[in-house]
């Protein structure tokens, strides 16, 4: 877990089918509330569809740059992730396969999120770089991939042989974990 990184550039090398299946198996075995298994996956192989997704990823960043300069050229999140070279797995969730509770029920989305991380860790353990791309104009992505309107499209998990070796650091545990409750006066933020 400590050596996993978000890899956004990939070498043009094929991933063996057995490894792709192993990574999808990790997603299949991820936890889900009441074992309802709401996550669904679309393996995108067609080059034309990948190029459509690549163009949409660029459009999505450009739209977001209107509100957040981090997405504008030169911003810390300006890079449009490679969706043509790597293996692309679109991750969706079916809300009909979810529990109902007293608050808005998004257990189906949490289950899909856990499957994403399971795929990411398995891909990393097999020596592949990966990244989850969540920055989309959702309705357009759903149209490209023919995803049912009521399903949630979470994004794409892409993986393959890394073309870069990004580094990162994490906040100290003491800045992330509190004991019993958050200290200080209650605040609205």
C-alpha positions in Angstrom: 0.0 0.0 0.0 2.8 2.4 0.8 4.4 2.1 -2.7 1.2 2.4 -4.7 1.0 5.6 -6.7 -1.3 7.3 -9.2 0.2 6.6 -12.6 -1.1 8.7 -15.4 1.2 7.8 -18.3 1.6 4.3 -19.6 4.0 2.5 -22.0 2.3 1.0 -25.0 2.6 -2.7 -23.9 -0.2 -5.2 -23.6 -1.3 -6.5 -20.2 -1.7 -10.3 -20.4 -5.3 -11.4 -20.3 -4.7 -13.5 -17.2 -3.5 -10.4 -15.3 -6.6 -8.4 -16.4 -8.8 -11.2 -15.2 -7.0 -11.4 -11.9 -7.5 -7.6 -11.4 -11.2 -7.9 -12.2 -11.5 -10.9 -9.8 -10.1 -8.6 -7.1 -13.0 -6.2 -7.9 -15.5 -9.0 -7.8 -14.4 -10.1 -4.3 -14.4 -6.6 -2.8 -16.9 -6.1 0.1 -20.4 -4.9 -0.5 -23.3 -4.2 1.9 -25.4 -7.4 2.4 -23.4 -9.0 -0.4 -25.7 -7.3 -2.9 -22.8 -6.7 -5.3 -23.9 -3.5 -7.0 -20.7 -2.7 -8.8 -20.6 -3.4 -12.5 -17.6 -3.0 -14.8 -17.1 -2.3 -18.5 -13.8 -3.3 -20.0 -13.1 -0.8 -22.8 -11.1 -2.4 -25.6 -12.2 -0.6 -28.7 -9.7 2.1 -29.7 -12.4 4.4 -31.0 -14.3 4.3 -27.7 -11.0 4.9 -25.8 -10.3 8.0 -28.0 -13.9 9.2 -27.3 -13.2 8.9 -23.6 -9.9 10.6 -24.0 -11.5 13.6 -25.7 -14.2 13.7 -23.0 -11.6 13.6 -20.2 -10.0 16.7 -21.9 -13.3 18.4 -22.2 -14.1 17.6 -18.5 -10.9 19.2 -17.3 -11.5 22.3 -19.5 -14.9 22.7 -18.1 -13.7 22.4 -14.5 -10.9 24.9 -15.1 -13.6 27.5 -15.4 -14.2 27.1 -11.6 -10.9 25.8 -10.3 -7.5 26.9 -11.7 -6.0 23.6 -10.6 -7.5 22.1 -13.8 -6.3 24.9 -16.1 -3.1 24.4 -18.2 -0.2 24.6 -15.8 -2.4 23.7 -12.8 -1.6 20.9 -10.4 -4.4 18.8 -11.9 -4.2 19.9 -15.5 -2.8 16.7 -16.9 -5.4 14.7 -18.8 -4.9 11.0 -17.9 -4.0 8.5 -20.7 -7.1 6.6 -21.6 -5.8 5.1 -24.9 -2.7 3.2 -24.0 -3.7 1.4 -20.7 -6.3 -1.2 -19.9 -9.5 0.8 -19.2 -12.2 -0.4 -16.8 -15.3 1.8 -16.4 -16.8 1.4 -12.9 -20.5 1.7 -12.3 -23.0 1.0 -9.5 -26.6 -0.1 -9.7 -28.6 1.6 -7.0 -31.3 -1.1 -7.2 -28.8 -3.4 -5.6 -28.5 -1.5 -2.4 -29.9 -1.4 1.1 -32.3 1.3 2.3 -31.4 3.1 5.5 -32.5 6.3 7.4 -30.2 8.6 5.3 -29.6 8.9 1.7 -28.4 5.4 0.7 -25.2 5.3 -1.2 -23.9 1.9 -0.1 -23.9 0.9 -3.8 -21.3 3.7 -4.5 -19.2 2.7 -1.5 -19.2 -0.9 -2.7 -18.0 0.2 -6.1 -15.4 2.4 -4.5 -14.1 -0.6 -2.6 -13.9 -2.6 -5.8 -11.8 0.2 -7.3 -9.3 0.1 -4.5 -9.2 -3.7 -4.6 -8.3 -3.6 -8.4 -5.7 -0.9 -7.7 -4.0 -2.9 -5.0 -4.1 -6.1 -7.1 -2.7 -4.3 -10.2 0.1 -2.8 -8.1 0.9 -6.2 -6.6 1.3 -7.6 -10.2 3.7 -4.8 -11.0 1.3 -2.4 -12.9 0.7 1.3 -12.4 -2.8 2.5 -12.2 -5.0 5.5 -11.6 -8.7 6.1 -10.9 -10.1 8.8 -13.2 -13.1 10.3 -11.6 -13.2 13.6 -13.4 -16.0 13.3 -16.0 -19.0 15.0 -17.5 -21.0 12.1 -16.3 -23.9 12.1 -18.7 -21.6 12.1 -21.7 -19.5 9.3 -20.4 -22.7 7.3 -19.7 -23.8 7.9 -23.3 -20.4 6.8 -24.7 -20.5 3.6 -22.7 -24.3 2.9 -22.9 -24.7 2.9 -19.1 -28.3 2.8 -17.9 -29.5 6.3 -16.7 -30.2 5.2 -13.1 -26.8 3.6 -12.6 -24.0 5.7 -11.1 -20.9 6.1 -13.2 -18.0 6.5 -10.8 -15.2 6.7 -13.3 -12.5 4.6 -14.9 -9.7 2.6 -13.4 -6.8 2.4 -15.9 -3.7 0.3 -15.5 -0.7 -0.9 -17.4 3.1 -0.6 -17.5 4.0 2.7 -15.9 5.8 5.3 -18.1 6.6 7.5 -15.1 7.4 6.9 -11.4 5.5 9.6 -9.4 6.4 10.2 -5.8 4.2 11.4 -3.0 4.1 12.0 0.7 1.4 11.7 3.2 0.4 13.8 6.2 1.6 12.5 9.5 -0.9 10.2 11.3 -1.2 12.7 14.1 -2.8 15.2 11.7 -5.4 12.6 10.5 -6.5 10.7 13.6 -8.3 12.1 16.7 -9.2 10.4 19.9 -12.9 10.2 20.8 -13.9 13.4 19.0 -12.5 16.3 17.0 -11.0 18.8 19.4 -12.2 22.4 19.8 -15.6 24.0 19.5 -18.1 22.6 17.0 -17.9 24.4 13.7 -20.0 24.6 10.6 -17.2 23.8 8.1 
